[in-house]
Each structure stands twice: as structure tokens, then as C-alpha cells.
């Protein structure tokens, strides 16, 4: 299928000669002698590109261009004129024209410009498609009331430049919220730079955030651009900001207030334009009371707060989440998609999910790999996730009995929660609660807990 070019000019000789030449070059051509006719043809025929004369009776080229861009913002328009001025060319470009060609027309230049404009349009379409796929990939799955309320918040705040503080437990999807905000913003085609504040040693965080000059410290063999510099005109995501030292918090506060900084070992002041998204799994207001988080930094970051609900508050989303994960794993593993029986789903909905969506995703991957059947039944669900093993530490969940029985029940629930927090990794869980791996195995066996 050949690209369709609409030629708009009030001179019949231009329409005939240019139309004939472009037809010989392999293009389909449409012609219009004024702006009104052009707009009608665009609506009816959907051409790929418009060659538009400036000087026409009635609706001139500039007015026609404005209307085209209002109704068809992605349609490429090349202005042609025998009375061109720099002011006219600049105005047309600002209104969205791809290029401006003066008469008498050089056919070679016209053809080259058309091909460049069509290539540019294809790139734009590809970018829009990729942005759509990226947004779908990073979209938040779920239709529960807490998730719908959060999606509404995101939709309102994302198109602005407002800073956002994302709160939520480990594994709830705080990073996913940050990526969704970025992808729905006007900065989506600019960088989104992640900074895991908990993973960077305190002595290295200045270099990571602000960069350094060659020779600034031992091992600084070359100049390095920091995260803020790389994120210029885009978004920086400060994850687990509650784990920053007070010293680093002071430096962060300064750059957030001034949007200026110097590289470590440097003297030149750099200015940046970044949107800041931050996240924490800690209660920062309690951290402020303890003296481990700066109150002024908290209020600087907390312009728009977004709370990510834990999975236990949105259990109606579990069937959709499981289906989404299993579908993704099926594509990655090149095996058939598995389904989950309602009975199995009920067990999962009764579990308390201390590890939240991340824990559910890990379980879904395990079930996708280990379940030989195409249907995952309740017998395939590990006993750890069965409803009778998934009680919380809430008093209502303790059975009446002796102090010894209550202690045993609490210990079982404590181990369940710690396993969930560590994605069911036995070694990590043993380390986190300060016992030997073999001892934890014995405890789990005595409680009937199986992974």
C-alpha cells in the first residue's frame, strides 16, 4: 500500500504537475484547491501527509494547519509557499508543520522531505506504541476499591510536575506506582532514574547522587555523572528514602530546594530540572519523632501522598493478579498457561500475605513451574498458604487454651510472617530471626509448615 499525499493549493497547475510527479514516485495523490476541501478530504480519506500552500483564498494555509493539528495532531504537514518569510516559516513550525519549502519547488527536495516526514511519522507511531506497551506493562493490576482509588489519584497527579511520596509495606508495588506516574506524565520520553537509598553505602551515596570529578577521592579515576544529572528533564525515584542517613538527607534537601549541586570534588554548580518521586516502607512521621528523619525533608517530599494498599486489604484482586502472573510466566517459560481452581483461590484469599504482591508473584511462578497439570488445584497449594495455616497475630485468631498453647500459636504465626517477608527463603529467614537454619526446619516441621 503506497502512502497517500494530499496536495492543497489554489493553483491548478501546481496540483496537476506536483500530483503527476508524486504519482510517478510511487505515491497515491489527492488534491484540494482550498482549506475547506482539504479538511473534508482528510476526514474522508485519512492521507498520510499533507502538502499545504500558505496563500489561498478564504481559509489560508496557517488557519488550515491549525485546524488539521487540532483534529489530527499526528498528521504530518509540509508547508509550501511562493511568498514565504522567516516569520511565516517560524509560525508554521510552532503550529506543528514538519517543514517549510519555498516555491519554485525543487522536486528532489520535495520528495526527500516527504520521505523524511513519513519516516518521522513512523517513528512517532512506534514510540506511541512502545509507550502504550510500557504503560500496560507497568500498570497496576486490580479493580478493588483501594486500588481504584489509588489509580484515580495517579491519573490526577501524573500529568502534573508535583512531587509524590509513596508509602506502603514491602512488596506492595511502590516502584510500580512510581513507574506508572512517570509513564503517564509529560516526562515519559525522558529518563526515569531509580535510586535504592537502602542499597547504597552511606560513604558512596553522594557520589551516586551528585557524581564526582576525577581524583575526587581514592579510586575516582574518571569523572562520573550522578543520578540527578542523568535524570535532568526527567524523573528521579528515591526508593526507601527512610534509610538515608541524616547527613545525606541534609544534602538531598538542599538539591531539592535549589535544583542545584556540585559534583564531589568539583566547584562548578550544575542546575537540573527533575521531578522527584520518593517511597518508603517506614512510617516517616514516627521516624521524625525518633529523630532519624528530617521533618523539613518530609514536608518537602510529601506534596502528594499516595498510600499503596497491602494485599490483605485487596484480596478480591488475587484472582486477577494470579491470572496475570501465570500468563506472563507462560510466555517467558514457553509452556501452556495454567488455570487455578476456585477452591485454590479461596485458600490464597484467606492467607495474610505479609510479603504482599511480591510474595504472591513468587508463589505464582513456583506453581507455574512445579504443577504438572494445566490446572492448579488446592492440593497444589503449599500448606504454608492454606487458610488454617495462615492466621495472623490478631488476638481474635488465637484459640482458647493454656499459656503454652498460646506461645506455640504465636511462634508459628511469627515464623509464617518472617518466611513471607523473606520470600520463603529458609536461610534468610533463619538469619533474620537469629536461629540456625536446621533449627528453623525443625520448628517448621513441628508446626506442620511446608514450603
C-alpha distance (Angstrom), angle and dihedral (degrees) to the residues before:
residue distance angle dihedral
X1 . . .
X2 3.81 . .
X3 3.84 122.3 .
X4 3.80 113.5 -99.2
X5 3.81 116.4 -130.6
X6 3.81 121.3 -163.5
X7 3.82 112.6 -152.5
X8 3.82 114.1 -159.6
X9 3.82 116.5 -169.8
X10 3.78 135.8 129.9
X11 3.82 91.5 -138.8
X12 3.81 110.3 89.8
X13 3.81 92.1 -157.7
X14 3.83 90.4 58.9
X15 3.79 91.8 49.1
X16 3.80 92.5 50.0
X17 3.80 99.3 41.5
X18 3.80 97.5 40.3
X19 3.80 91.5 42.1
X20 3.81 91.3 52.5
X21 3.81 93.8 47.8
X22 3.80 93.8 48.5
X23 3.81 90.7 47.6
X24 3.81 88.2 54.4
X25 3.82 88.0 51.5
X26 3.81 90.0 57.8
X27 3.80 101.1 -98.2
X28 3.79 127.0 129.0
X29 3.79 108.7 -126.5
X30 3.79 135.2 -150.9
X31 3.79 124.3 -177.7
X32 3.79 135.9 -153.7
X33 3.80 128.7 177.6
X34 3.82 97.4 -153.6
X35 3.78 143.4 18.6
X36 3.80 96.6 -98.4
X37 3.80 92.4 53.7
X38 3.81 89.9 46.2
X39 3.80 93.4 54.1
X40 3.80 90.7 49.6
X41 3.83 92.2 50.7
X42 3.80 91.3 47.7
X43 3.79 89.7 54.7
X44 3.82 93.3 46.5
X45 3.82 103.1 36.1
X46 3.84 105.5 25.3
X47 3.83 97.5 -143.9
X48 3.81 120.4 -157.4
X49 3.81 95.1 -130.2
X50 3.81 140.7 8.0
X51 3.81 127.6 -141.1
X52 3.80 102.1 -159.2
X53 3.80 129.4 -169.8
X54 3.81 117.0 -143.7
X55 3.80 101.6 -147.7
X56 3.80 111.2 60.1
X57 3.81 131.9 137.3
X58 3.80 117.5 -101.9
X59 3.81 107.9 3.6
X60 3.81 105.8 25.9
X61 3.78 126.8 -149.1
X62 3.81 96.3 -92.4
X63 3.81 92.5 52.1
X64 3.81 90.4 45.5
X65 3.82 90.6 49.5
X66 3.81 90.7 51.6
X67 3.80 91.6 52.0
X68 3.81 93.0 45.5
X69 3.80 91.6 52.5
X70 3.79 91.4 46.0
X71 3.80 93.7 55.0
X72 3.84 100.6 25.7
X73 3.82 107.2 26.3
X74 3.82 94.5 171.1
X75 3.83 96.9 49.6
X76 3.82 110.2 110.5
X77 3.83 115.5 -126.5
X78 3.82 125.8 -168.0
X79 3.81 115.2 -165.1
X80 3.82 119.0 -140.5
X81 3.79 122.9 -172.0
X82 3.77 142.7 159.9
X83 3.80 92.1 -156.7
X84 3.75 100.2 48.8
X85 3.77 124.8 158.9
X86 3.77 130.6 -176.2
X87 3.81 89.7 -112.2
X88 3.81 91.5 53.7
X89 3.79 92.6 47.6
X90 3.80 91.8 49.2
X91 3.81 92.2 48.0
X92 3.83 92.1 48.9
X93 3.81 91.1 49.6
X94 3.80 92.2 49.7
X95 3.80 88.9 51.5
X96 3.80 90.0 55.8
X97 3.82 106.5 -90.3
X98 3.80 112.2 152.4
X99 3.82 95.1 -143.0
X100 3.80 144.5 -17.4
X101 3.85 122.0 -127.4
X102 3.79 123.5 -173.0
X103 3.80 125.6 -140.3
X104 2.96 136.0 -85.9
X105 3.77 83.0 65.3
X106 3.77 122.8 -133.0
X107 3.80 102.8 -142.9
X108 3.78 91.4 -153.3
X109 3.81 90.9 53.9
X110 3.81 91.7 45.8
X111 3.81 92.3 52.5
X112 3.81 93.4 45.5
X113 3.81 91.7 48.1
X114 3.81 91.8 48.1
X115 3.82 91.7 51.3
X116 3.80 91.6 47.1
X117 3.80 91.2 49.6
X118 3.82 92.0 48.9
X119 3.81 90.5 49.3
X120 3.80 89.3 49.3
X121 3.80 89.8 51.3
X122 3.81 90.9 51.2
X123 3.79 90.5 51.3
X124 3.80 90.4 49.4
X125 3.80 90.6 51.0
X126 3.80 91.1 48.6
X127 3.80 90.6 49.4
X128 3.81 91.6 49.5
X129 3.80 89.6 49.4
X130 3.80 92.2 48.4
X131 3.80 91.1 47.0
X132 3.80 89.5 51.2
X133 3.83 91.6 48.9
X134 3.80 91.0 46.2
X135 3.79 90.9 50.3
X136 3.82 90.3 48.6
X137 3.81 89.9 49.1
X138 3.78 91.9 50.9
X139 3.79 96.2 37.9
X140 3.78 119.0 122.8
X141 3.78 111.4 -109.6
X142 3.77 117.4 -139.9
X143 3.79 144.7 71.6
X144 3.79 101.3 -149.2
X145 3.83 117.1 128.1
X146 3.86 93.7 -105.7
X147 3.82 91.6 50.8
X148 3.80 94.1 44.7
X149 3.81 89.5 51.3
X150 3.81 90.1 50.1
X151 3.82 92.3 48.0
X152 3.80 89.0 52.4
X153 3.80 90.0 52.7
X154 3.81 91.1 49.8
X155 3.81 92.9 48.4
X156 3.81 90.2 53.4
X157 3.80 98.7 45.0
X158 3.83 101.4 34.7
X159 3.85 98.2 75.8
X160 3.81 90.8 52.0
X161 3.80 128.2 73.6
X162 3.81 92.2 -121.6
X163 3.78 117.7 137.2
X164 3.78 115.9 -117.5
X165 3.80 132.2 -152.8
X166 3.80 111.4 -156.7
X167 3.79 116.9 -158.8
X168 3.77 127.7 -171.6
X169 3.79 146.3 117.2
X170 3.79 123.0 -79.7
X171 3.78 112.5 -72.9
X172 3.82 97.3 17.5
X173 3.81 94.3 114.8
X174 3.81 105.9 -99.9
X175 3.81 91.5 152.0
X176 3.81 89.7 50.8
X177 3.81 89.5 54.6
X178 3.81 90.4 50.4
X179 3.82 92.3 50.2
X180 3.80 91.1 47.9
X181 3.81 91.4 51.3
X182 3.82 89.9 50.3
X183 3.81 94.8 46.4
X184 3.80 91.5 50.4
X185 3.81 92.7 48.9
X186 3.80 132.3 88.1
X187 3.80 86.8 -108.4
X188 3.82 93.7 63.0
X189 3.81 92.6 113.4
X190 3.80 90.5 51.7
X191 3.83 127.2 75.6
X192 3.78 124.7 -69.2
X193 3.80 105.1 -158.0
X194 3.81 119.0 -164.5
X195 3.79 120.7 -150.8
X196 3.80 117.3 -173.2
X197 3.79 99.0 -156.5
X198 3.81 91.8 -170.7
X199 3.80 94.0 55.3
X200 3.81 99.6 51.5
X201 3.83 117.2 83.5
X202 3.80 111.7 -118.1
X203 3.80 92.4 -119.2
X204 3.84 90.8 55.6
X205 3.78 101.7 41.2
X206 3.81 96.1 87.9
X207 3.78 90.5 54.1
X208 3.82 90.7 46.8
X209 3.79 94.3 49.2
X210 3.81 102.2 35.3
X211 3.80 103.2 21.1
X212 3.79 125.6 -132.9
X213 3.78 142.1 -113.3
X214 3.76 123.9 -117.0
X215 3.80 110.3 -81.9
X216 3.81 93.5 14.5
X217 3.80 89.3 130.9
X218 3.78 139.7 -11.9
X219 3.79 108.5 -58.0
X220 3.82 95.6 20.5
X221 3.79 94.1 124.3
X222 3.80 95.0 159.5
X223 3.78 141.0 17.1
X224 3.79 113.3 -83.4
X225 3.80 128.1 -161.2
X226 3.78 113.8 -134.7
X227 3.78 128.8 -133.4
X228 3.80 94.0 -99.4
X229 3.79 91.7 52.6
X230 3.82 92.4 48.2
X231 3.82 90.3 48.6
X232 3.82 93.1 54.6
X233 3.85 110.4 143.0
X234 3.79 88.3 6.2
X235 3.81 137.4 70.1
X236 3.79 132.6 -72.2
X237 3.81 118.9 -156.1
X238 3.81 114.1 -155.4
X239 3.80 103.1 -163.0
X240 3.81 121.0 -163.5
X241 3.80 90.7 6.2
X242 3.81 89.8 169.9
X243 3.82 88.7 73.3
X244 3.83 93.8 63.9
X245 3.79 117.8 110.6
X246 3.80 118.0 -113.1
X247 3.81 89.1 -112.5
X248 3.80 92.3 56.7
X249 3.81 91.0 42.6
X250 3.81 88.8 59.9
X251 3.79 91.5 53.1
X252 3.81 91.9 45.9
X253 3.80 90.4 50.7
X254 3.79 90.8 54.8
X255 3.79 95.3 52.2
X256 3.81 91.6 44.0
X257 3.79 90.8 53.7
X258 3.80 97.5 43.2
X259 3.83 103.4 23.1
X260 3.80 84.4 -139.1
X261 3.81 132.8 108.6
X262 3.79 145.0 150.7
X263 3.77 125.7 -123.3
X264 3.81 114.5 -110.7
X265 3.79 105.8 -84.0
X266 3.78 91.9 12.8
X267 3.79 134.2 111.7
X268 3.82 101.7 -163.4
X269 3.80 114.1 100.3
X270 3.80 113.6 -132.6
X271 3.79 122.1 -156.7
X272 3.80 121.0 -151.9
X273 3.79 138.5 -179.2
X274 3.80 108.9 -145.0
X275 3.76 134.8 155.5
X276 3.78 111.2 -136.7
X277 3.79 125.1 -141.0
X278 3.80 116.9 177.5
X279 3.79 133.9 -175.8
X280 3.77 138.3 -170.1
X281 3.78 137.7 176.1
X282 3.80 89.4 -156.0
X283 3.79 128.9 85.9
X284 3.81 96.8 -109.4
X285 3.80 93.3 -167.5
X286 3.82 88.5 59.7
X287 3.80 88.9 45.9
X288 3.81 88.1 54.6
X289 3.83 90.0 52.6
X290 3.82 89.4 51.0
X291 3.80 90.4 49.7
X292 3.83 94.8 -118.6
X293 3.82 97.1 110.9
X294 3.78 129.3 47.6
X295 3.78 114.6 -115.2
X296 3.83 93.0 -150.0
X297 3.82 91.1 53.0
X298 3.81 90.6 48.9
X299 3.80 93.1 54.3
X300 3.81 90.9 43.9
X301 3.81 91.3 55.3
X302 3.79 98.9 35.5
X303 3.80 97.4 72.6
X304 3.82 92.2 123.6
X305 3.83 114.8 16.5
X306 3.79 119.1 -156.9
X307 3.80 119.4 -171.9
X308 3.82 115.4 -155.1
X309 3.82 107.8 -148.6
X310 3.81 119.1 -128.4
X311 3.78 116.2 -114.3
X312 3.81 92.3 -110.8
X313 3.83 87.7 65.3
X314 3.81 92.8 52.2
X315 3.82 104.2 38.4
X316 3.83 90.9 143.8
X317 3.82 86.1 72.6
X318 3.81 93.1 59.9
X319 3.86 96.5 89.7
X320 3.83 91.2 52.0
X321 3.81 92.8 43.7
X322 3.80 92.3 49.7
X323 3.82 91.2 48.4
X324 3.81 91.1 49.5
X325 3.81 93.2 49.0
X326 3.81 94.2 45.7
X327 3.81 90.9 49.6
X328 3.82 91.1 51.2
X329 3.81 93.0 47.0
X330 3.81 90.5 48.5
X331 3.80 90.0 57.1
X332 3.79 93.5 45.0
X333 3.79 94.8 45.7
X334 3.80 96.0 39.7
X335 3.79 92.6 -128.4
X336 3.78 131.7 119.3
X337 3.78 120.2 -78.3
X338 3.78 113.7 -100.9
X339 3.80 126.3 -142.4
X340 3.80 128.9 -147.0
X341 3.79 124.4 -133.8
X342 3.83 119.8 -124.6
X343 3.81 89.6 -115.4
X344 3.80 91.1 56.9
X345 3.80 90.6 46.6
X346 3.80 90.6 53.5
X347 3.81 90.3 56.6
X348 3.80 90.2 51.0
X349 3.80 92.3 48.2
X350 3.82 90.0 52.8
X351 3.80 93.1 53.7
X352 3.81 117.4 95.5
X353 3.85 99.0 -135.1
X354 3.79 103.1 -147.0
X355 3.82 86.4 178.5
X356 3.82 91.1 49.9
X357 3.82 122.3 -159.6
X358 3.81 92.4 -14.9
X359 3.79 90.1 58.7
X360 3.81 91.3 47.4
X361 3.81 90.2 50.7
X362 3.79 91.5 51.2
X363 3.80 90.8 50.4
X364 3.82 91.4 47.9
X365 3.80 90.6 53.7
X366 3.78 91.2 48.3
X367 3.81 91.6 50.2
X368 3.81 91.5 46.7
X369 3.80 90.5 54.9
X370 3.79 102.1 36.3
X371 3.82 102.5 38.4
X372 3.80 107.6 88.4
X373 3.79 95.0 -167.4
X374 3.80 123.3 74.5
X375 3.81 87.4 -123.9
X376 3.80 121.9 66.5
X377 3.80 108.4 -147.5
X378 3.79 131.7 -173.2
X379 3.82 89.4 -95.5
X380 3.81 88.3 62.7
X381 3.81 92.4 56.3
X382 3.85 110.3 97.1
X383 3.77 113.3 -113.7
X384 3.80 89.7 -116.1
X385 3.82 88.0 71.2
X386 3.79 98.1 43.0
X387 3.79 112.4 116.4
X388 3.78 95.2 -116.2
X389 3.81 89.5 54.8
X390 3.80 95.5 44.6
X391 3.79 102.9 72.4
X392 3.77 119.1 139.1
X393 3.75 130.5 -133.5
X394 3.79 91.1 -100.8
X395 3.85 110.4 127.3
X396 3.80 91.4 -122.5
X397 3.77 89.7 65.5
X398 3.81 95.7 57.9
X399 3.76 116.9 96.3
X400 3.74 120.4 -133.5
X401 3.79 113.4 -97.1
X402 3.75 145.6 99.4
X403 3.81 126.6 -33.8
X404 3.81 88.3 -106.5
X405 3.81 90.8 55.8
X406 3.82 91.3 46.9
X407 3.82 91.0 51.0
X408 3.80 90.6 49.8
X409 3.81 91.2 49.2
X410 3.79 91.6 49.3
X411 3.82 92.0 48.4
X412 3.79 91.2 51.4
X413 3.81 92.0 50.0
X414 3.80 91.3 45.7
X415 3.81 91.1 54.1
X416 3.81 90.8 46.5
X417 3.78 90.8 54.5
X418 3.78 94.6 45.7
X419 3.80 91.1 49.0
X420 3.80 89.3 52.3
X421 3.80 92.3 48.6
X422 3.81 89.7 53.3
X423 3.82 95.1 44.8
X424 3.82 90.1 -108.6
X425 3.81 92.4 -62.7
X426 3.81 104.5 153.4
X427 3.81 96.4 -158.1
X428 3.80 94.6 48.0
X429 3.79 91.6 45.7
X430 3.83 91.7 50.3
X431 3.81 90.5 50.4
X432 3.81 92.7 47.5
X433 3.82 93.6 53.9
X434 3.82 95.1 37.7
X435 3.80 103.1 -115.5
X436 3.79 135.4 114.1
X437 3.80 118.6 -89.9
X438 3.83 91.4 -121.1
X439 3.82 90.2 51.3
X440 3.81 90.7 52.8
X441 3.81 90.0 50.4
X442 3.80 90.2 53.7
X443 3.80 91.6 48.6
X444 3.80 92.0 50.1
X445 3.80 91.5 48.2
X446 3.79 91.2 50.9
X447 3.81 90.1 52.2
X448 3.82 92.9 45.6
X449 3.79 92.2 -116.1
X450 3.78 115.2 154.2
X451 3.80 127.8 178.7
